């Protein structure tokens, strides 16, 4: 049997505090993860290779992959920030937030940002980063499909 108190609306003050706490928790979690990664990376850079071998091409590709991580994180930060911002603007004009997020995707793509400022696009989304963003986008679609079911 359901109690009637379960159906009472939550006050706006409590929900806004919960939203701030959740956002702060996510920011701390991401910042902590990046800090731990950078600490592990700096510790790994000080290690010497086994028997003085350099690894040739494999070592260069691994170094390149680690250098793309900051670009991938920057691109994700820009994409998420712009989509949330434009989504909230669309909500204020009584439109679905997802429409604003689609508009943000179009604005960050080659159609708008690529024509207006190609240097920004080449900095934010270099060719090394695009495959990683594609994989993350596909994982996001798969996770979204699980949420819809």
C-alpha positions in Angstrom: 0.0 0.0 0.0 1.3 3.4 -1.0 1.5 6.2 1.6 0.1 9.5 0.5 3.3 11.2 1.6 5.1 9.7 -1.3 3.0 11.8 -3.7 3.7 15.1 -2.0 5.8 17.5 -4.2 9.3 18.1 -3.2 10.0 21.7 -2.3 12.1 23.7 -4.8 14.7 24.5 -2.2 15.4 20.9 -1.4 15.5 19.9 -5.1 17.9 22.7 -6.0 20.2 21.8 -3.1 20.2 18.2 -4.3 21.0 19.3 -7.9 23.9 21.4 -6.7 25.2 18.5 -4.6 24.9 16.1 -7.5 26.7 18.5 -9.9 29.4 19.1 -7.3 29.8 15.3 -6.9 30.2 14.8 -10.6 32.7 17.6 -10.9 34.8 16.2 -8.0 34.6 12.7 -9.5 35.8 13.9 -12.9 38.5 16.1 -11.4 39.7 13.3 -9.2 39.8 10.9 -12.1 41.8 13.3 -14.2 44.2 14.0 -11.3 44.8 10.3 -10.7 45.3 9.7 -14.4 47.9 12.5 -14.6 49.6 11.3 -11.5 49.9 7.7 -12.9 51.0 9.1 -16.3 53.8 11.2 -14.7 54.9 8.2 -12.7 55.0 6.1 -15.8 57.0 8.7 -17.8 59.8 8.4 -15.2 60.2 4.6 -15.8 62.9 3.3 -18.0 62.2 0.8 -20.8 63.1 -2.8 -20.3 66.7 -3.7 -21.5 67.1 -0.2 -23.1 64.7 -0.9 -26.0 62.6 2.0 -27.2 59.8 0.0 -28.9 60.1 2.0 -32.1 56.7 2.6 -33.8 54.7 1.1 -30.9 56.2 3.5 -28.4 55.4 6.5 -30.7 51.8 5.4 -31.2 51.3 5.0 -27.4 52.7 8.5 -26.8 50.4 9.8 -29.5 47.4 8.2 -27.9 48.2 9.7 -24.5 48.6 13.1 -26.0 45.1 12.8 -27.6 43.5 12.3 -24.2 43.5 16.0 -23.2 42.0 16.8 -26.6 39.3 14.2 -26.2 38.5 15.5 -22.7 38.4 19.1 -24.0 36.2 18.2 -26.9 33.8 16.3 -24.6 33.8 19.3 -22.2 32.9 21.7 -25.0 30.3 19.4 -26.5 28.5 18.8 -23.2 28.7 22.4 -22.0 27.4 23.9 -25.3 24.6 21.3 -25.6 23.5 21.8 -22.0 23.6 25.6 -22.4 21.6 25.7 -25.6 19.3 23.0 -24.3 18.5 25.1 -21.2 17.9 28.1 -23.5 15.4 26.1 -25.5 13.6 25.0 -22.3 13.2 28.7 -21.4 11.3 29.3 -24.6 9.2 26.2 -23.9 10.8 23.9 -26.4 12.3 20.4 -25.6 15.9 20.5 -24.5 16.8 17.8 -26.9 16.0 20.1 -29.8 18.5 22.6 -28.4 21.1 19.9 -28.0 20.6 19.0 -31.7 21.0 22.6 -32.6 24.2 22.7 -30.5 25.5 19.7 -32.4 24.8 21.4 -35.7 26.5 24.6 -34.4 29.6 22.8 -33.3 29.9 20.9 -36.6 31.4 21.8 -39.9 28.2 23.4 -41.0 28.4 26.5 -38.8 31.6 26.5 -36.7 33.6 25.0 -39.5 32.6 27.8 -41.9 32.9 30.6 -39.4 36.0 29.6 -37.6 37.9 26.6 -39.1 40.8 27.1 -36.8 38.7 26.5 -33.8 37.3 23.3 -35.3 40.8 22.0 -36.1 41.9 22.8 -32.6 38.9 21.3 -30.8 38.3 18.3 -33.1 41.7 17.3 -34.6 41.7 14.3 -36.9 43.3 12.2 -34.1 40.4 12.9 -31.8 37.5 12.3 -34.2 37.7 8.4 -34.0 37.6 8.5 -30.2 34.6 10.8 -30.2 32.9 8.5 -32.7 33.4 5.5 -30.4 32.1 7.5 -27.4 29.1 8.6 -29.4 28.2 5.1 -30.4 28.6 4.0 -26.7 26.3 6.8 -25.7 23.7 5.8 -28.3 23.8 2.2 -27.0 23.4 3.3 -23.4 20.6 5.6 -24.4 18.8 2.7 -26.1 19.0 0.7 -22.8 17.5 3.6 -21.0 14.6 3.9 -23.4 13.6 0.2 -23.0 
